[in-house]
């Protein structure tokens, strides 16, 4: 097994080299091209008027005063939307991939999908829902106009909690969702699970609420649109996750053919799911551009983003693990409930959580009831490694709880139950087929990297200062699925430039560098002579976008095949000119050589010959380019292990992460340095959710955590330097052995961090905590533990 630890750049620029990111110089100098940087002649500005109520009927909207406001060009409401025949957004709520489980109807519980119109019609269902769009010559004029729109509401009772949504007297959000339940499906083998639990010598259980978070991308969402009256075409520029899917979505909403829509994207400014779904504002600006006859630009303010960005997580899980006398896992059962918000945008978090709830462990039988509920909150959709961090938190906490109950070392219990190499490929109890890996080795490696054996000495040092210290481990499995089809076109120009057009979208993963490394590996093109074309649906016929770890996994296949076709085409061209056979020619380091050639020819020279030599057969004239369009139906299963070490001050109840180590298996590392960076970012996201981040709604449905003053992101000064390692066990499910590497940092972080927090607090009698483990939450947990100990007549932990 090949491993690369975190360190400096490696020599070389091809596959496996830690080449520095080419895009960084441009971005750190402020030379990026984000949506807000775009401007068109005679453009107007839009402002979205949003609901101030979580749940209310709309009695009347009066736009008279707003339309007379200086600079206002249009005020659009649901009445205008209906008059123009606009349709609801066509969300695809399930992750559709042949490798994944299916959540369909349970008998008597049909799946309910709510309509999601771009402006609220008759009723609002969450604070921040778009009610009207104001278009003016300037943003200030649009905001002034919005102040003059009169909306009369009849407030209704609201429900916000994942658990309270199905209570008998909870307010009903949609008539079609009986009891606010829009999906219920039992997955697994219920009968075998019951038998396993009857035979169990030990049981461990957990009940936890997994907090809701938001993505806070560096550039808030933005969109710029125009309408060409002569051609009847719409052009939309935005930074998002999937141009071609948005093209189809926009065409559907506008009720036009897809060939009348063009989507372009440059720099995205962060995503990880936040910008991965279609938003009302994207259709609003395109529609408004046609209505006012001028380009329309909308830029989300940060305060609006907290209200209206798709959010993540928000699950309630009840789970129970059965073990035999020796600690072997026999069965797993429970309930997973997802809060999807006011509209059924996505069930993927629920789907992807339950399908890997066993983690990396050998559990013969499992059965879970899955549920999705609607509430008066912003909608949730996939957010970095959606479902998998939540599942790993649950199973890893269960393992720690079980180890404590049966008096077994938590590492030994894990080692006993991890799936062994000779059991792979392994079909988990939900039908997911893990490809291959060395799971035990990843755990051993991270323990060494974290200096697990030195923990007790560090713990004693903390204790001498009156501090609590804990260490936690979390092993994880991730899934890489997503849209199965992708397309790429590579063209070599006579001046030596090589251009790649592909349907994936770079959200900060370093595609400009890592894709260039692949082309350097297979075509010999220098990195600085490789260009990644901007996303443009008029130039790229299809693209699945970037999500679910699919970008590099699919792009590497496409690029390798397209490069091979370019080499074959170049050989055929040279053979035709020099009257030799293509098989007699050799391609090496960007040049074609062979018997009968006076000197080697670069690909750029071949591209020039194809344009200049008129005697070439017709099929060998024109650009030197090749395309590849592939459907990849196999899933990938990255895995790894994380160790977190924390220190807690029992007086202030503050948590400090002192050490963090991670080993992630990515199959084949295209650029190790970029992977380390992705891991660092993922760990920060996971630690942030575990310790501080949380979207909190008041009982009225107003957002309490609506700014950076209240939504506590982790900061550089609150995190240690991470020790990260890369394991490279080539994936049997990929021709190059590649596994995704962008989500592993988050997938293992929730479990490792919370296991560390609970381990630190365990001397006080605390066996579990929900996230986030804020100082206030820890204070309450300590107070509850002392109260319980006193009532039980036990020794009360000291103040």
ZAKOLTOR-343081 format. One record per residue (C-alpha): residue in one letter; residue number from 1; y, z, x. Coordinates in steps of 0.2 Angstrom, whole numbers, plus 2048, in hexadecimal, padded with zeros to 3 digits. Last residue first. Layout:
REC/residu/num/py/pz/px
REC/A/NUM/Y/Z/X
...
This chain:
REC/residu/num/py/pz/px
REC/X/799/86B/8CE/7A7
REC/X/798/859/8D3/7AB
REC/X/797/84A/8CC/7A3
REC/X/796/844/8D7/795
REC/X/795/833/8DF/798
REC/X/794/829/8DD/788
REC/X/793/82B/8E7/778
REC/X/792/829/8D7/76E
REC/X/791/83B/8D9/766
REC/X/790/842/8DB/778
REC/X/789/839/8CC/77F
REC/X/788/83F/8C1/770
REC/X/787/851/8C7/773
REC/X/786/850/8C4/785
REC/X/785/849/8B2/782
REC/X/784/856/8AF/775
REC/X/783/864/8B4/781
REC/X/782/85D/8A9/78F
REC/X/781/85B/89A/783
REC/X/780/86D/89C/77D
REC/X/779/874/89D/78E
REC/X/778/86A/88E/793
REC/X/777/871/884/784
REC/X/776/882/889/789
REC/X/775/880/884/79B
REC/X/774/87A/873/796
REC/X/773/867/86F/796
REC/X/772/869/85F/78C
REC/X/771/85C/85E/786
REC/X/770/850/86A/77E
REC/X/769/849/879/787
REC/X/768/837/87F/789
REC/X/767/82D/88E/790
REC/X/766/83B/89B/793
REC/X/765/835/8AC/797
REC/X/764/842/8B1/7A4
REC/X/763/836/8AD/7B2
REC/X/762/835/89B/7AA
REC/X/761/847/897/7AC
REC/X/760/845/88D/7BD
REC/X/759/835/885/7B6
REC/X/758/83E/880/7A6
REC/X/757/84C/878/7B0
REC/X/756/840/86F/7BC
REC/X/755/835/868/7AD
REC/X/754/845/862/7A5
REC/X/753/84B/859/7B5
REC/X/752/83A/851/7B8
REC/X/751/837/84C/7A6
REC/X/750/848/844/7A3
REC/X/749/848/83B/7B4
REC/X/748/837/832/7B4
REC/X/747/83C/823/7A8
REC/X/746/84E/823/7AE
REC/X/745/84B/81E/7C0
REC/X/744/83D/813/7BB
REC/X/743/848/808/7B1
REC/X/742/84E/7FB/7BD
REC/X/741/83F/7F7/7C7
REC/X/740/834/7EB/7BD
REC/X/739/823/7E6/7C4
REC/X/738/820/7D8/7D0
REC/X/737/80F/7D3/7D7
REC/X/736/814/7C1/7DA
REC/X/735/808/7BA/7CD
REC/X/734/80B/7C9/7C1
REC/X/733/7FF/7D3/7B7
REC/X/732/7F5/7D9/7C7
REC/X/731/805/7E2/7CC
REC/X/730/806/7E3/7DF
REC/X/729/806/7F6/7E5
REC/X/728/817/7F8/7ED
REC/X/727/81C/80A/7ED
REC/X/726/82F/80D/7EF
REC/X/725/836/81D/7F5
REC/X/724/846/827/7EF
REC/X/723/84E/836/7F6
REC/X/722/85E/839/7EC
REC/X/721/86E/840/7F3
REC/X/720/872/84E/7E7
REC/X/719/87B/84D/7D6
REC/X/718/88A/857/7D0
REC/X/717/897/84F/7DC
REC/X/716/892/83D/7D7
REC/X/715/895/841/7C4
REC/X/714/88A/843/7B6
REC/X/713/891/83E/7A5
REC/X/712/897/84C/799
REC/X/711/89D/845/788
REC/X/710/8AB/850/783
REC/X/709/8B9/84C/78F
REC/X/708/8B2/83B/792
REC/X/707/8B5/837/77F
REC/X/706/8AD/838/76E
REC/X/705/8A1/846/770
REC/X/704/8A6/84F/760
REC/X/703/8A3/840/755
REC/X/702/8A7/842/743
REC/X/701/899/842/737
REC/X/700/89F/851/72D
REC/X/699/892/85C/734
REC/X/698/899/858/745
REC/X/697/890/84B/74F
REC/X/696/88B/84D/761
REC/X/695/886/83F/76D
REC/X/694/87E/848/77C
REC/X/693/880/847/78F
REC/X/692/87F/857/799
REC/X/691/86F/85D/7A1
REC/X/690/860/852/79D
REC/X/689/86A/843/797
REC/X/688/874/843/7A8
REC/X/687/864/846/7B2
REC/X/686/85D/836/7AA
REC/X/685/86C/82B/7AC
REC/X/684/86F/831/7BE
REC/X/683/85C/82E/7C2
REC/X/682/85E/81C/7BB
REC/X/681/86D/819/7C6
REC/X/680/864/81F/7D6
REC/X/679/855/815/7D1
REC/X/678/85F/805/7CF
REC/X/677/867/808/7E0
REC/X/676/856/80A/7E8
REC/X/675/850/7FA/7E0
REC/X/674/860/7F1/7E7
REC/X/673/85B/7F8/7F8
REC/X/672/849/7F2/7F6
REC/X/671/84D/7E0/7F3
REC/X/670/83F/7D6/7EB
REC/X/669/834/7E5/7EB
REC/X/668/822/7E1/7E6
REC/X/667/818/7EB/7DA
REC/X/666/827/7F6/7D5
REC/X/665/81F/807/7D7
REC/X/664/82C/815/7D7
REC/X/663/82C/825/7E2
REC/X/662/83A/831/7DD
REC/X/661/842/840/7E5
REC/X/660/850/84C/7DF
REC/X/659/857/85B/7E7
REC/X/658/864/868/7E3
REC/X/657/868/864/7D1
REC/X/656/874/872/7CB
REC/X/655/872/87A/7BA
REC/X/654/880/886/7B4
REC/X/653/87A/895/7AA
REC/X/652/88A/89E/7B0
REC/X/651/882/8AE/7B3
REC/X/650/870/8A8/7B5
REC/X/649/875/89B/7C2
REC/X/648/868/88E/7C2
REC/X/647/862/884/7D1
REC/X/646/858/873/7CE
REC/X/645/84B/869/7D6
REC/X/644/845/858/7CF
REC/X/643/836/84F/7D4
REC/X/642/832/83D/7CE
REC/X/641/822/833/7CD
REC/X/640/81F/821/7CA
REC/X/639/81A/813/7BF
REC/X/638/81E/801/7BB
REC/X/637/813/7F9/7AD
REC/X/636/815/7E6/7AA
REC/X/635/811/7DD/79A
REC/X/634/808/7CC/799
REC/X/633/80F/7BF/78D
REC/X/632/819/7B4/79A
REC/X/631/81F/7A4/792
REC/X/630/827/798/79F
REC/X/629/834/78B/7A0
REC/X/628/837/785/7B2
REC/X/627/844/778/7B7
REC/X/626/846/76E/7C7
REC/X/625/855/766/7D0
REC/X/624/859/759/7DD
REC/X/623/866/750/7D2
REC/X/622/865/73D/7D0
REC/X/621/858/731/7D5
REC/X/620/845/734/7D8
REC/X/619/840/730/7C6
REC/X/618/849/71F/7C8
REC/X/617/83F/719/7D7
REC/X/616/84A/71A/7E7
REC/X/615/852/70A/7EC
REC/X/614/863/710/7E7
REC/X/613/864/71D/7F6
REC/X/612/874/726/7F3
REC/X/611/871/734/7E6
REC/X/610/85F/738/7EB
REC/X/609/864/737/7FD
REC/X/608/872/745/7FB
REC/X/607/865/751/7F3
REC/X/606/859/74D/801
REC/X/605/867/752/80D
REC/X/604/86A/762/804
REC/X/603/857/765/805
REC/X/602/858/764/817
REC/X/601/850/756/820
REC/X/600/846/758/831
REC/X/599/848/74A/83D
REC/X/598/842/738/840
REC/X/597/836/73A/832
REC/X/596/825/730/834
REC/X/595/81A/73F/836
REC/X/594/821/74F/82E
REC/X/593/831/759/82A
REC/X/592/839/760/81B
REC/X/591/846/76E/81D
REC/X/590/84B/77E/814
REC/X/589/841/78A/820
REC/X/588/831/77F/81F
REC/X/587/82B/770/814
REC/X/586/81E/765/81C
REC/X/585/81B/753/818
REC/X/584/80A/74A/819
REC/X/583/806/74E/807
REC/X/582/816/746/801
REC/X/581/80F/735/809
REC/X/580/819/72A/814
REC/X/579/825/71B/811
REC/X/578/834/723/818
REC/X/577/83F/722/808
REC/X/576/830/725/7FC
REC/X/575/829/734/806
REC/X/574/83B/73C/807
REC/X/573/83C/73B/7F4
REC/X/572/82A/742/7F1
REC/X/571/82D/750/7FD
REC/X/570/83D/755/7F4
REC/X/569/835/755/7E3
REC/X/568/827/760/7EA
REC/X/567/833/76C/7F2
REC/X/566/83D/76C/7E1
REC/X/565/82D/76F/7D8
REC/X/564/829/77E/7E3
REC/X/563/83A/785/7E0
REC/X/562/839/784/7CE
REC/X/561/828/78D/7CE
REC/X/560/82E/79B/7D9
REC/X/559/83E/79D/7CF
REC/X/558/835/79E/7BE
REC/X/557/829/7AB/7C4
REC/X/556/836/7B5/7CD
REC/X/555/841/7B4/7BD
REC/X/554/834/7BB/7B2
REC/X/553/831/7CC/7BA
REC/X/552/843/7CC/7C1
REC/X/551/84B/7CB/7B0
REC/X/550/83D/7D3/7A5
REC/X/549/840/7E6/7A8
REC/X/548/841/7EA/795
REC/X/547/852/7E0/794
REC/X/546/85B/7D2/79B
REC/X/545/85E/7C2/792
REC/X/544/850/7B7/78A
REC/X/543/858/7A6/78F
REC/X/542/857/795/788
REC/X/541/860/784/78A
REC/X/540/86B/789/798
REC/X/539/87B/77E/79A
REC/X/538/882/780/788
REC/X/537/87B/792/787
REC/X/536/886/797/796
REC/X/535/882/7A5/7A1
REC/X/534/88B/7A3/7B2
REC/X/533/882/79A/7BF
REC/X/532/87A/7A4/7CD
REC/X/531/87F/79B/7DD
REC/X/530/875/79A/7ED
REC/X/529/87E/795/7FD
REC/X/528/883/7A7/802
REC/X/527/871/7AC/802
REC/X/526/86B/79E/80E
REC/X/525/85F/791/806
REC/X/524/84E/791/80D
REC/X/523/846/78A/7FD
REC/X/522/839/797/7FA
REC/X/521/83F/7A7/802
REC/X/520/851/7A3/800
REC/X/519/84F/79F/7EE
REC/X/518/847/7B0/7EC
REC/X/517/855/7B8/7F5
REC/X/516/862/7AF/7EB
REC/X/515/85A/7B7/7DB
REC/X/514/85B/7C8/7E4
REC/X/513/86E/7C6/7E9
REC/X/512/876/7BF/7D9
REC/X/511/86A/7C8/7CF
REC/X/510/870/7D9/7D5
REC/X/509/86B/7E4/7C6
REC/X/508/87D/7E6/7C0
REC/X/507/87B/7DF/7AE
REC/X/506/875/7CE/7B4
REC/X/505/86F/7C3/7A5
REC/X/504/85F/7BA/7A5
REC/X/503/860/7A8/79E
REC/X/502/860/79F/7AF
REC/X/501/86A/792/7B8
REC/X/500/868/793/7CB
REC/X/499/873/789/7D7
REC/X/498/86F/784/7E9
REC/X/497/87E/77E/7F3
REC/X/496/87A/774/802
REC/X/495/888/767/800
REC/X/494/87C/75A/7F9
REC/X/493/878/766/7EA
REC/X/492/867/76F/7E7
REC/X/491/864/773/7D5
REC/X/490/859/781/7CD
REC/X/489/856/782/7BA
REC/X/488/84F/792/7B2
REC/X/487/847/796/7A1
REC/X/486/83F/7A6/799
REC/X/485/833/7A9/78C
REC/X/484/82A/7BA/788
REC/X/483/839/7C4/781
REC/X/482/837/7D6/787
REC/X/481/828/7DE/790
REC/X/480/829/7EA/79E
REC/X/479/821/7FB/79B
REC/X/478/824/80B/7A4
REC/X/477/818/818/7AA
REC/X/476/81E/829/7B0
REC/X/475/81A/838/7BA
REC/X/474/826/847/7B9
REC/X/473/827/856/7C4
REC/X/472/831/865/7C3
REC/X/471/839/872/7CF
REC/X/470/842/882/7CB
REC/X/469/84E/88D/7D3
REC/X/468/857/89D/7CB
REC/X/467/866/8A4/7D4
REC/X/466/86A/8B6/7D9
REC/X/465/86D/8B1/7EB
REC/X/464/85D/8B8/7F2
REC/X/463/854/8AE/7E4
REC/X/462/85B/89E/7EA
REC/X/461/854/8A1/7FC
REC/X/460/844/8A6/7F4
REC/X/459/843/896/7EA
REC/X/458/847/88C/7FA
REC/X/457/837/894/802
REC/X/456/82D/891/7F3
REC/X/455/832/87F/7F2
REC/X/454/82D/87A/804
REC/X/453/81C/873/7FE
REC/X/452/825/867/7F2
REC/X/451/82E/85F/800
REC/X/450/835/852/7F4
REC/X/449/82F/843/7FE
REC/X/448/81E/84B/800
REC/X/447/81D/84F/7EE
REC/X/446/823/83D/7EA
REC/X/445/815/836/7F5
REC/X/444/807/840/7ED
REC/X/443/80D/83B/7DB
REC/X/442/80E/829/7E0
REC/X/441/7FD/829/7E8
REC/X/440/7F5/831/7D8
REC/X/439/7FB/822/7CE
REC/X/438/7F5/814/7D9
REC/X/437/7F8/805/7CE
REC/X/436/7F0/7F8/7C2
REC/X/435/7F3/7F0/7B1
REC/X/434/7F6/7FC/7A3
REC/X/433/7EF/7F6/793
REC/X/432/7F8/7FD/784
REC/X/431/7EC/800/775
REC/X/430/7F3/810/76F
REC/X/429/7E6/81B/777
REC/X/428/7EA/813/788
REC/X/427/7E0/804/78E
REC/X/426/7DE/805/7A1
REC/X/425/7DD/7F7/7AD
REC/X/424/7D9/801/7B6
REC/X/423/7CC/80F/7B6
REC/X/422/7C8/80C/7C8
REC/X/421/7DA/811/7CD
REC/X/420/7D9/822/7C5
REC/X/419/7E2/826/7B5
REC/X/418/7EB/837/7B8
REC/X/417/7E1/845/7B0
REC/X/416/7DB/850/7BE
REC/X/415/7EB/84C/7C9
REC/X/414/7F6/852/7BB
REC/X/413/7ED/863/7B9
REC/X/412/7ED/865/7CB
REC/X/411/7FF/863/7CC
REC/X/410/803/86F/7BE
REC/X/409/7F7/87D/7C6
REC/X/408/7EC/884/7B8
REC/X/407/7EF/894/7AF
REC/X/406/7E9/88D/79E
REC/X/405/7FA/890/795
REC/X/404/805/88B/7A4
REC/X/403/7FC/87B/7A8
REC/X/402/7FD/877/795
REC/X/401/810/879/795
REC/X/400/812/86F/7A5
REC/X/399/807/861/79E
REC/X/398/810/861/78D
REC/X/397/821/860/796
REC/X/396/81A/850/79F
REC/X/395/814/849/78F
REC/X/394/824/84C/785
REC/X/393/830/847/793
REC/X/392/825/837/797
REC/X/391/827/832/785
REC/X/390/83A/834/785
REC/X/389/83C/82B/795
REC/X/388/831/81D/78E
REC/X/387/839/81A/77E
REC/X/386/847/80F/784
REC/X/385/846/80B/797
REC/X/384/859/80A/797
REC/X/383/860/80B/785
REC/X/382/857/802/777
REC/X/381/860/803/766
REC/X/380/869/811/75C
REC/X/379/875/80F/74E
REC/X/378/884/81A/74C
REC/X/377/882/828/740
REC/X/376/880/82B/72D
REC/X/375/86D/82C/72E
REC/X/374/85E/820/72D
REC/X/373/84D/826/731
REC/X/372/83F/81F/73B
REC/X/371/82D/826/73B
REC/X/370/81E/826/746
REC/X/369/80E/830/743
REC/X/368/805/832/753
REC/X/367/7F2/831/757
REC/X/366/7EA/832/768
REC/X/365/7D9/831/770
REC/X/364/7D1/82F/781
REC/X/363/7E0/836/78B
REC/X/362/7DF/831/79D
REC/X/361/7F1/834/7A3
REC/X/360/7FF/828/7A9
REC/X/359/80A/82C/79A
REC/X/358/800/830/78A
REC/X/357/80F/82C/77F
REC/X/356/80F/81A/785
REC/X/355/80F/811/774
REC/X/354/818/820/76C
REC/X/353/828/81D/775
REC/X/352/829/80A/775
REC/X/351/828/809/762
REC/X/350/834/817/75E
REC/X/349/841/810/76A
REC/X/348/83E/7FF/764
REC/X/347/842/803/752
REC/X/346/852/7F9/753
REC/X/345/861/7F5/749
REC/X/344/85C/7FD/739
REC/X/343/86D/802/733
REC/X/342/876/814/731
REC/X/341/86D/81C/740
REC/X/340/85C/818/747
REC/X/339/857/82A/748
REC/X/338/845/829/74F
REC/X/337/837/835/74A
REC/X/336/827/837/755
REC/X/335/819/842/74E
REC/X/334/80A/849/756
REC/X/333/7F9/847/75F
REC/X/332/7F1/847/770
REC/X/331/7DF/848/774
REC/X/330/7D2/84E/781
REC/X/329/7DB/851/791
REC/X/328/7D1/859/79E
REC/X/327/7D6/86B/7A2
REC/X/326/7C5/872/7A7
REC/X/325/7C2/87B/797
REC/X/324/7C7/86B/78D
REC/X/323/7D9/866/788
REC/X/322/7E2/861/778
REC/X/321/7F4/85C/779
REC/X/320/800/85E/76A
REC/X/319/810/855/766
REC/X/318/820/857/75B
REC/X/317/82D/84B/760
REC/X/316/83F/848/759
REC/X/315/848/839/760
REC/X/314/85A/835/763
REC/X/313/858/828/772
REC/X/312/867/81C/773
REC/X/311/878/817/76C
REC/X/310/87F/806/766
REC/X/309/891/806/76A
REC/X/308/89C/80A/75B
REC/X/307/8A3/81C/75C
REC/X/306/8A3/81F/76F
REC/X/305/8A9/80D/771
REC/X/304/8B8/810/765
REC/X/303/8BE/81E/771
REC/X/302/8BB/812/780
REC/X/301/8C6/804/778
REC/X/300/8BC/7F5/774
REC/X/299/8C4/7E4/779
REC/X/298/8C6/7D6/76C
REC/X/297/8CD/7C5/76F
REC/X/296/8D0/7B7/762
REC/X/295/8D3/7A5/766
REC/X/294/8DE/79C/759
REC/X/293/8DB/794/749
REC/X/292/8DE/7A4/73F
REC/X/291/8CE/7A3/734
REC/X/290/8C4/79A/741
REC/X/289/8C8/7A7/74F
REC/X/288/8C5/7B5/742
REC/X/287/8B3/7AF/740
REC/X/286/8B0/7AF/753
REC/X/285/8B9/7C0/755
REC/X/284/8AF/7C8/747
REC/X/283/89E/7C1/74C
REC/X/282/89F/7CA/75D
REC/X/281/8A7/7D9/755
REC/X/280/898/7DC/74A
REC/X/279/88D/7DF/759
REC/X/278/87D/7D6/75F
REC/X/277/872/7E1/76A
REC/X/276/870/7E3/77D
REC/X/275/882/7EA/780
REC/X/274/87C/7FC/781
REC/X/273/86B/7F7/786
REC/X/272/86C/7FA/799
REC/X/271/87E/7F2/798
REC/X/270/88A/7F3/7A6
REC/X/269/89A/7E9/7AA
REC/X/268/893/7D8/7A4
REC/X/267/89A/7CC/7B1
REC/X/266/89A/7BA/7AA
REC/X/265/894/7B5/799
REC/X/264/895/7A6/78E
REC/X/263/88F/7A2/77C
REC/X/262/890/792/773
REC/X/261/88D/790/761
REC/X/260/88D/780/756
REC/X/259/87C/77C/75C
REC/X/258/875/78B/754
REC/X/257/878/784/742
REC/X/256/884/78E/737
REC/X/255/883/79D/72C
REC/X/254/891/7A7/736
REC/X/253/885/7B5/737
REC/X/252/876/7AA/73B
REC/X/251/880/7A0/748
REC/X/250/885/7B1/750
REC/X/249/874/7B7/751
REC/X/248/86D/7A7/758
REC/X/247/87A/7A7/766
REC/X/246/878/7B9/769
REC/X/245/865/7B6/76C
REC/X/244/86A/7A8/779
REC/X/243/877/7B3/782
REC/X/242/86D/7C3/785
REC/X/241/873/7D3/78C
REC/X/240/886/7D4/78A
REC/X/239/896/7CF/791
REC/X/238/89F/7C4/785
REC/X/237/8A6/7B2/783
REC/X/236/8A4/7AA/772
REC/X/235/8A7/798/76E
REC/X/234/8A6/791/75C
REC/X/233/8A3/77F/758
REC/X/232/8AA/775/74A
REC/X/231/8AD/766/755
REC/X/230/8BF/762/750
REC/X/229/8C3/774/74B
REC/X/228/8BE/77B/75B
REC/X/227/8BC/78E/758
REC/X/226/8C0/79C/765
REC/X/225/8B9/7AC/76A
REC/X/224/8BC/7BA/776
REC/X/223/8B1/7CA/776
REC/X/222/8B1/7DB/77E
REC/X/221/8A6/7EA/780
REC/X/220/8AC/7F8/78B
REC/X/219/8AB/7F4/79E
REC/X/218/8A3/802/7A8
REC/X/217/896/804/79B
REC/X/216/896/815/791
REC/X/215/883/814/78C
REC/X/214/882/821/77E
REC/X/213/876/82F/77C
REC/X/212/86C/838/76E
REC/X/211/862/847/772
REC/X/210/850/848/772
REC/X/209/84B/856/766
REC/X/208/83B/860/76B
REC/X/207/82B/867/764
REC/X/206/81E/86A/771
REC/X/205/80B/86F/770
REC/X/204/7FD/874/77C
REC/X/203/7EB/876/776
REC/X/202/7DC/87D/77F
REC/X/201/7C9/87D/77D
REC/X/200/7C9/86D/773
REC/X/199/7BA/868/769
REC/X/198/7C4/868/758
REC/X/197/7D2/860/761
REC/X/196/7C8/851/766
REC/X/195/7C0/850/755
REC/X/194/7D1/84E/74D
REC/X/193/7D6/842/75A
REC/X/192/7C7/837/756
REC/X/191/7CB/837/744
REC/X/190/7DE/833/747
REC/X/189/7DB/824/752
REC/X/188/7EC/81D/757
REC/X/187/7FC/818/74E
REC/X/186/802/81F/73D
REC/X/185/811/815/737
REC/X/184/821/81B/72D
REC/X/183/830/810/72D
REC/X/182/841/811/723
REC/X/181/841/823/71E
REC/X/180/851/828/716
REC/X/179/848/830/708
REC/X/178/843/81F/702
REC/X/177/84C/813/70C
REC/X/176/850/805/700
REC/X/175/85F/80E/6F7
REC/X/174/867/810/708
REC/X/173/870/820/70F
REC/X/172/868/82D/703
REC/X/171/870/83E/705
REC/X/170/863/84C/70A
REC/X/169/85D/856/6FC
REC/X/168/84A/853/6FF
REC/X/167/84B/854/712
REC/X/166/848/844/71A
REC/X/165/858/842/724
REC/X/164/858/855/729
REC/X/163/84D/852/738
REC/X/162/857/844/740
REC/X/161/867/84C/73C
REC/X/160/876/843/736
REC/X/159/876/844/723
REC/X/158/886/840/719
REC/X/157/88D/845/708
REC/X/156/899/838/700
REC/X/155/8AB/835/703
REC/X/154/8B4/829/6F6
REC/X/153/8BF/81F/701
REC/X/152/8CF/816/6FF
REC/X/151/8D4/80A/70D
REC/X/150/8E6/806/710
REC/X/149/8E9/7FA/71F
REC/X/148/8FA/7FE/726
REC/X/147/8F4/807/736
REC/X/146/8E9/7F8/739
REC/X/145/8F9/7ED/73A
REC/X/144/900/7F8/748
REC/X/143/8F0/7F6/751
REC/X/142/8F0/7E3/750
REC/X/141/903/7E3/755
REC/X/140/8FE/7ED/764
REC/X/139/8F0/7E2/769
REC/X/138/8FB/7D3/768
REC/X/137/8FD/7C3/75E
REC/X/136/8F3/7CB/750
REC/X/135/8E2/7CC/748
REC/X/134/8DD/7DB/73E
REC/X/133/8CA/7DD/73A
REC/X/132/8C5/7E9/72C
REC/X/131/8B8/7F6/728
REC/X/130/8AE/7F7/738
REC/X/129/8A3/807/738
REC/X/128/8AA/814/743
REC/X/127/8A4/823/73A
REC/X/126/894/81E/732
REC/X/125/88E/818/721
REC/X/124/89C/80F/719
REC/X/123/89A/808/707
REC/X/122/8A0/7F9/6FD
REC/X/121/89E/7EC/70B
REC/X/120/8A0/7F2/71D
REC/X/119/8A5/7E4/728
REC/X/118/899/7DB/734
REC/X/117/88B/7DD/727
REC/X/116/87B/7E6/72C
REC/X/115/86E/7E5/71E
REC/X/114/861/7F3/71F
REC/X/113/84F/7F0/724
REC/X/112/842/7FB/71B
REC/X/111/830/7FB/721
REC/X/110/824/7FE/712
REC/X/109/81D/80F/710
REC/X/108/80F/810/703
REC/X/107/801/80B/70F
REC/X/106/809/80B/721
REC/X/105/813/7FC/724
REC/X/104/815/7F5/736
REC/X/103/818/7FC/747
REC/X/102/80F/7F1/753
REC/X/101/809/7F6/764
REC/X/100/80F/7EC/773
REC/X/99/806/7DF/77E
REC/X/98/80A/7D0/773
REC/X/97/81D/7D3/773
REC/X/96/828/7D6/764
REC/X/95/833/7E5/767
REC/X/94/838/7EA/755
REC/X/93/849/7EA/74D
REC/X/92/84D/7D8/74E
REC/X/91/85F/7D8/747
REC/X/90/865/7CA/73D
REC/X/89/877/7CF/73B
REC/X/88/87C/7CE/729
REC/X/87/882/7BD/722
REC/X/86/894/7B5/720
REC/X/85/897/7AB/710
REC/X/84/8AA/7A8/713
REC/X/83/8AE/7B2/703
REC/X/82/8A2/7C0/708
REC/X/81/8AB/7C2/718
REC/X/80/8BC/7C1/710
REC/X/79/8B7/7CF/704
REC/X/78/8AF/7D9/712
REC/X/77/8C1/7DA/71A
REC/X/76/8CB/7CF/725
REC/X/75/8DE/7D2/729
REC/X/74/8E6/7C3/730
REC/X/73/8F5/7BD/73B
REC/X/72/8FE/7CE/73E
REC/X/71/90D/7CC/749
REC/X/70/919/7D7/740
REC/X/69/910/7E0/731
REC/X/68/911/7D6/721
REC/X/67/8FE/7D4/721
REC/X/66/8FC/7E7/724
REC/X/65/906/7EC/715
REC/X/64/8FC/7E1/709
REC/X/63/8EA/7E5/710
REC/X/62/8E5/7F1/702
REC/X/61/8D2/7F6/703
REC/X/60/8CB/7FE/6F4
REC/X/59/8BE/80A/6EE
REC/X/58/8B3/80A/6FE
REC/X/57/8A5/816/6FB
REC/X/56/8A2/823/708
REC/X/55/897/829/716
REC/X/54/89C/82E/728
REC/X/53/8AE/82C/724
REC/X/52/8BC/826/72F
REC/X/51/8B6/814/72E
REC/X/50/8BC/808/73B
REC/X/49/8CB/7FC/73C
REC/X/48/8C6/7EF/749
REC/X/47/8D5/7E8/753
REC/X/46/8D6/7D6/758
REC/X/45/8E1/7CD/764
REC/X/44/8E8/7BB/764
REC/X/43/8E6/7AD/771
REC/X/42/8F3/79F/773
REC/X/41/8EB/799/783
REC/X/40/8DA/7A2/788
REC/X/39/8D8/7B2/791
REC/X/38/8C9/7BA/79A
REC/X/37/8CA/7C9/7A5
REC/X/36/8C5/7D4/796
REC/X/35/8B4/7CB/796
REC/X/34/8B1/7CF/7A9
REC/X/33/8B3/7C4/7B7
REC/X/32/8B2/7CE/7C7
REC/X/31/8BF/7CD/7D5
REC/X/30/8C4/7E0/7D4
REC/X/29/8C0/7E2/7E7
REC/X/28/8B1/7EC/7E3
REC/X/27/8AA/7DE/7D8
REC/X/26/8AC/7D0/7E4
REC/X/25/8A5/7DA/7F3
REC/X/24/897/7E0/7E8
REC/X/23/890/7CF/7E2
REC/X/22/887/7CB/7F3
REC/X/21/87C/7DB/7F2
REC/X/20/877/7DF/803
REC/X/19/866/7D8/808
REC/X/18/858/7E5/808
REC/X/17/84A/7D8/80C
REC/X/16/83B/7D7/802
REC/X/15/83C/7C4/7FE
REC/X/14/848/7BC/809
REC/X/13/858/7C1/812
REC/X/12/853/7C8/822
REC/X/11/854/7D9/82B
REC/X/10/853/7E8/820
REC/X/9/862/7F1/819
REC/X/8/863/803/81B
REC/X/7/858/811/814
REC/X/6/84F/817/805
REC/X/5/83C/816/809
REC/X/4/832/807/808
REC/X/3/81F/807/804
REC/X/2/811/7FB/807
REC/X/1/800/800/800
